[in-house]
Amino acid sequence: MTAFLQIGALLAMAAVAGVLVMGIISMARGKDARKSNKLMQLRVLLQAVALLLLFILSLMALGK
């Protein structure tokens, strides 16, 4: 279970970084404000998922 959560957290953090870069590029181009906004909303959601997984992992580590 721990390995699954660790991999999930790493994937979530990589997804956050990827969406962040895509959002910054989209804002820098300035073409579609709606797309930039949606990307930043997705980034916030992915950050919440990553933090939740890290929180669960830390609780599991404290329980050992």
N, C-alpha and C positions, 0 to 999 in steps of 0.2 A: 504494500500500500504506500509506503514511504517513497519508493522509487517512482511510482506512478505520479504522486503529488510533486515530486522534484522535477520530473520531466514536464509535467503540466505547467508548473511555475516558470520553468525556463522557456517553454514555448510561448506562454502568455507574455513574458517580458520581451521576447523577440518580436512578437506580434505588436506590442506597444511601440517598440522602436521603429518597426517598419511603417506602421500607420502614422507615427509622428513625422517621419521623413516624408512620406507621401503628402501629408497635410501641409507641411512647410513648403514643399515644392509647389503644391497647388495654390497656396496663398501667394507665393512669390510670383507666380505667373499671372495671378489676378484675373483669371478668365471666368471661373464659375464659383461664386461665393457660397452657393448652396452646397456644392461638393466639398469645399474646404470645411464648412461647418459640420457636415455629416461625418467627415473623417475625424474631426476633433471630438465629436460626440462618441464615435466608436473608440477612440483612444481612451477617453475617460472610462468607458465601460470595460475595456480590456485591462486598464489599470486596476479597477475594482476587483476584477477576477484574479489578477496576479497577486494583489494584496490579500485577498481572501485565502488563496492557496498558501501563501507564505505564513499567514496567521495560523492556519490549520497545521502546517508543518512545525511551527514553533510550539504550538500546544502539544503536539505529539512528542517533540523533543523534551519538553518539560516533564511529560508523563513517564518517561523512561527512567 
